[in-house]
Amino acid sequence: MQSLQEKASEWSGVSQNDAFEIDNTNLFQKLGLQTFINLSTNFYTRVYDDEEEWFRLIFANSKKEEAIQNQYEFFVQRMGGPPLYSQRKGHPALIGRHRPFPVTHQAAERWLHHMQQALDSVTEIDADSKTKMMNFFRHTAFFLVAGDELKNRNQGVPCKHGASKPAAIK
């Protein structure tokens, strides 16, 4: 059985080595806090203004300002800065925190579309850093898709031979 990381690499087209290239450079030191705030603000402005209703609805019960803060604090922490996210919210636990949301292949691609546009619009981020960040984002988005599929499989589907018995899990 494939691990979630292996599935993420397969589905994203990004190897684990490329995805975690962000660990070889302290992007927080290189780019600074304001750059991550700008990136997250730009990203969530795009998300909340998305023309696709199905995608906007994923975020409907979240406050934009809180989503921005959660994201930039996580990015700062994950890319070499202080543990802002963990200090405020605890362990990131990405799969668990995204459990209430439909993290499908389609949603991941839409999320990545907006992130690529946001990265391209933040001029303080150099091309090499953008590539490293996008590889990490792409791999992580599909890691969450794999986690969502595992969650759905573990919930079980009622068997046609007995309503109270879950279907066999492959």
C-alpha positions as CSV (number, residue, x, y, z in Angstrom):
1,M,0.0,0.0,0.0
2,Q,1.3,3.5,-0.9
3,S,2.0,6.0,1.8
4,L,0.3,9.3,1.7
5,Q,3.6,10.9,0.7
6,E,4.0,8.5,-2.2
7,K,0.5,9.2,-3.3
8,A,1.1,12.9,-3.0
9,S,4.2,12.6,-5.2
10,E,2.3,10.5,-7.8
11,W,-0.7,12.8,-8.0
12,S,1.2,16.0,-7.8
13,G,4.1,15.1,-10.1
14,V,6.5,16.5,-7.5
15,S,9.0,14.1,-5.9
16,Q,9.4,14.3,-2.1
17,N,13.0,15.6,-2.7
18,D,11.7,18.5,-4.7
19,A,8.8,19.1,-2.4
20,F,11.0,19.4,0.6
21,E,13.7,21.4,-1.1
22,I,12.3,24.3,1.0
23,D,14.1,22.7,3.9
24,N,17.5,23.5,2.4
25,T,17.0,27.3,2.4
26,N,15.6,29.4,5.2
27,L,12.9,31.1,3.1
28,F,11.7,33.1,6.1
29,Q,15.1,34.7,6.5
30,K,15.4,35.3,2.8
31,L,11.9,36.7,2.2
32,G,10.8,38.1,5.6
33,L,7.4,38.1,7.4
34,Q,5.7,40.8,5.3
35,T,6.3,38.8,2.1
36,F,4.4,35.8,3.6
37,I,1.6,38.1,4.8
38,N,1.4,39.6,1.3
39,L,1.3,36.2,-0.3
40,S,-1.5,34.9,2.0
41,T,-3.5,38.1,1.6
42,N,-3.2,38.0,-2.2
43,F,-4.1,34.3,-2.2
44,Y,-7.2,34.6,0.0
45,T,-8.4,37.6,-1.9
46,R,-8.4,35.4,-5.0
47,V,-10.1,32.5,-3.2
48,Y,-12.9,34.6,-1.7
49,D,-13.5,36.3,-5.1
50,D,-13.3,33.0,-7.1
51,E,-15.8,32.8,-9.9
52,E,-16.5,29.1,-9.1
53,E,-19.3,28.9,-6.4
54,W,-18.4,25.3,-5.5
55,F,-14.9,26.5,-4.6
56,R,-16.0,29.6,-2.7
57,L,-18.4,27.5,-0.6
58,I,-15.5,25.5,0.8
59,F,-14.4,28.6,2.6
60,A,-17.8,30.0,3.4
61,N,-17.7,29.3,7.1
62,S,-14.2,30.7,7.5
63,K,-13.3,34.3,8.2
64,K,-11.0,35.7,5.5
65,E,-8.8,37.5,8.1
66,E,-8.4,34.3,10.1
67,A,-7.6,32.2,7.1
68,I,-4.9,34.7,6.0
69,Q,-3.3,34.7,9.5
70,N,-3.5,30.9,9.7
71,Q,-1.8,30.5,6.4
72,Y,1.0,33.0,6.7
73,E,1.8,31.8,10.2
74,F,2.0,28.2,9.0
75,F,4.1,29.2,6.0
76,V,6.5,31.3,8.2
77,Q,6.9,28.4,10.6
78,R,7.3,25.7,7.9
79,M,9.8,27.8,6.0
80,G,12.3,28.6,8.7
81,G,10.7,31.2,10.8
82,P,9.4,31.3,14.4
83,P,6.6,28.8,15.4
84,L,3.9,31.4,15.2
85,Y,1.2,28.9,14.1
86,S,2.0,26.3,16.8
87,Q,2.2,29.0,19.5
88,R,-1.3,30.1,18.7
89,K,-3.1,27.0,17.5
90,G,-1.0,24.0,18.4
91,H,0.5,21.4,16.1
92,P,-0.4,22.1,12.4
93,A,-1.8,18.6,11.9
94,L,-2.7,19.5,8.3
95,I,-4.9,16.4,7.5
96,G,-6.8,16.8,10.7
97,R,-7.4,20.5,10.3
98,H,-8.6,20.0,6.8
99,R,-10.9,17.1,7.7
100,P,-14.1,19.2,7.6
101,F,-13.4,20.3,4.0
102,P,-13.8,18.4,0.7
103,V,-10.2,18.2,-0.3
104,T,-10.6,16.7,-3.8
105,H,-8.3,16.6,-6.8
106,Q,-10.4,19.4,-8.3
107,A,-10.3,21.5,-5.2
108,A,-6.5,21.0,-4.9
109,E,-6.0,22.1,-8.5
110,R,-8.2,25.2,-8.0
111,W,-6.3,26.0,-4.8
112,L,-3.0,25.6,-6.6
113,H,-4.3,27.8,-9.5
114,H,-4.8,30.7,-7.0
115,M,-1.5,30.0,-5.2
116,Q,0.4,30.2,-8.5
117,Q,-1.3,33.5,-9.3
118,A,-0.6,34.8,-5.9
119,L,3.1,33.8,-6.0
120,D,3.4,35.4,-9.4
121,S,2.0,38.7,-8.2
122,V,4.3,39.0,-5.1
123,T,7.3,40.6,-6.6
124,E,9.5,40.2,-3.5
125,I,9.6,36.4,-4.1
126,D,12.5,35.5,-6.5
127,A,12.0,32.8,-9.2
128,D,14.0,30.1,-7.3
129,S,12.0,30.6,-4.1
130,K,8.7,30.5,-6.1
131,T,9.7,27.2,-7.7
132,K,10.6,25.7,-4.3
133,M,7.5,27.0,-2.7
134,M,5.2,25.9,-5.5
135,N,6.7,22.4,-5.4
136,F,6.0,22.2,-1.7
137,F,2.5,23.6,-2.1
138,R,1.6,21.2,-5.0
139,H,2.9,18.2,-3.1
140,T,1.2,19.2,0.1
141,A,-2.1,19.9,-1.6
142,F,-2.1,16.3,-2.9
143,F,-1.0,15.0,0.4
144,L,-4.2,16.5,1.8
145,V,-6.2,14.9,-1.1
146,A,-4.7,11.5,-0.1
147,G,-5.6,12.1,3.5
148,D,-9.1,13.1,2.6
149,E,-9.5,9.9,0.5
150,L,-8.2,7.8,3.5
151,K,-10.7,9.6,5.8
152,N,-13.6,8.7,3.4
153,R,-12.4,5.1,3.1
154,N,-12.2,4.7,6.9
155,Q,-15.7,6.0,7.3
156,G,-17.0,2.9,5.5
157,V,-19.8,2.6,3.0
158,P,-22.9,0.7,4.1
159,C,-22.9,-2.8,2.7
160,K,-25.8,-3.8,0.5
161,H,-26.2,-7.0,2.6
162,G,-26.5,-5.4,6.0
163,A,-27.1,-1.7,6.8
164,S,-25.1,-1.8,10.0
165,K,-22.0,-3.4,8.6
166,P,-19.3,-1.2,6.9
167,A,-18.0,-2.3,3.5
168,A,-14.7,-4.1,3.4
169,I,-11.7,-1.7,3.2
170,K,-9.2,-2.5,0.5
